[in-house]
Amino acid sequence: MRKDLILPMDEDYVGYLSDESRNTGYAESISFPRDRQELIRSLEYCAQKGLQITVQGSRTGVTAGSVPHGGHVVNMSRMNRVLGLRRGDGRFYLRVQPGLTLRELREMLSEKRFDTENWDSESEAALRDFIASGQWFFSPDPTETTASIGGMIACNSSGACSYKYGPVRKHISAVSAVTADGDVIELKRGQRFACDGILELETVQGRKISVKLPSYTLPPVKNASGYWTGESMDAIDILIGSDGTLSVIVEAELELIPAPTVIWAVTAFFRHEPDTVKYVEALRTCGADPAAIEFFDNAALEILRENKPAGALIRPLPEIPIGRTAVYTEFHCRDEDEAWTRLRLTADCIESSGGNLRETWLAKSAGEREGLKLFRHAVPESVNKLIAQRKRRHPGISKLGTDFSVPAGRLGDIMGVYRSGLERTGLQSAIWGHIGDNHVHVNILPSDEREFAEGKKLYGLWAKEVVAMGGAVCAEHGAGKIKVPYIAMMYGEEHVEEMRRVKAAFDPEWRLGVGNVFTKERE
């Protein structure tokens, strides 16, 4: 074993005890494996010591999934290489280590430049074809581009363009994973399936894993709540979205898709929130085929307007209309003729829903579009800055952000529920997010501990309403440790017990990702 593989958790590594959830944990030791064998040695060390294991990527998660509660931390950030490329079925498939970040991946794909050391001849031949072809991309796009691929797989992340392309799950064609005791599982999409709700797997070392899948029915919504299930589901899907509780992803094969030739974007403003919902509903069915439909309420725009003078990147944007909500819509097209057709359909939807084309922003160039997309980044950054200021006076508070999604036809209903609760309590808020998927993030912004407690109570009431509508309590962020009570609310305690049995089949000693998704025992 490399002498410096297992490191004591001292002051040099204290930053690895927290993530973007602003929660802080504790651990005895940490390792930064650089390849599969070093990871296995780290896990074997933990097995010998009986240590719990918390897996980390870039620590961009907001549900404390990578915050340790004792034991050992395995940080995957140094496993960030591209391992190979293949061509099949008219697509390219890129094999990567889990520590590679989305930003690094995008840069490599854009420049078509990879470190090909140790690539096999098949990968090198595929790379020649890749360089000669058009542009390709990996469509999942969480707001934080420093997110690691492994972390994105762990919580089945999505982002704005999931409206058109779907979440990470749809773009993972193979994974290699290591269990807590160091056994390796190799899974390729389309090769192994459950039969009558039973999944039979075998590790490379010969250990058989028999899994009785949970019997709940997954809701027909954007969903990253608990384990994936289905009577004849593909085996690979049990690992995707498992929140670091079943295995450690060491390699993943990503399906790349052709990049659109033309990308245009429109930001439309509305005086009344119900008109915004009307526009979104019209946009879904008018034939415009948007890639992304993103929402910003008046409060979010007001926060952005206040920060605009100090924000060098968003300062060049036009003046933001006062007293409006906004919807950012992005279109991925083959050519400009198609883009104009979609734009005309969108303009009809804007006007028929109470919008004003004179207030609408259009971005056709990459530079213009980047300015509009900064909405998506600048709003949460401005809100986080506001909360950070308040935390100096009241350390016990934090932003309370929802991650709920509801079925088709219930968007107006859930928006009404949110507004009613906020008006009743008087809590400050800002709402933005993926309204095309019936999935907006309501951010409650408490000023003190009393408001924080009131916000947590309201959050729980909203979760009950979402579940009653047939929705999901975690649409894209995973459950981590923070959303554990809501997983039980969504599925019921008997189904949570079924998830515990799935975990026990993979991790009999119950050492991996402890506290994520559910507790070990019923509470």
Secondary structure, DSSP 4 states (H G I P E B T S, - for coil): --TTSSEE--GGGGGGGB-TT--B-B-SEEE---SHHHHHHHHHHHHHHT--EEEESS---SS-TT--BSSEEEE-TT---EEEEEEETTEEEEEE-TT-BHHHHHHHHHHT----TT--HHHHHHHHHHHHS--EE---B-S-TT-BHHHHHHTT--BTTHHHH--GGGGEEEEEEE-TTS-EEEEETTT-B-BTTEEEEE-TTS-EEEEE---PPPPSS---SS----TT-BGGGGTTT-TTSS-EEEEEEEEEEEPPSEEEEEEEEESSHHHHHHHHHHHHHSS---SEEEEE-HHHHHHHHHHGGG-TTTTTSPPPPTT-EEEEEEEEESSHHHHHHHHHHHHHHHHHTT--GGG-EEE-SHHHHHHHHHHHHHHHHHHHHHHHHHHHH-TT---EE---B--TT-HHHHHHHHHHHHHHHT--EEEEEEGGGTEEEEEE--SSHHHHHHHHHHHHHHHHHHHHTT-BS-SSS--TTTTHHHHHHHH-HHHHHHHHHHHHHH-TT--BSTTSSS-SS--
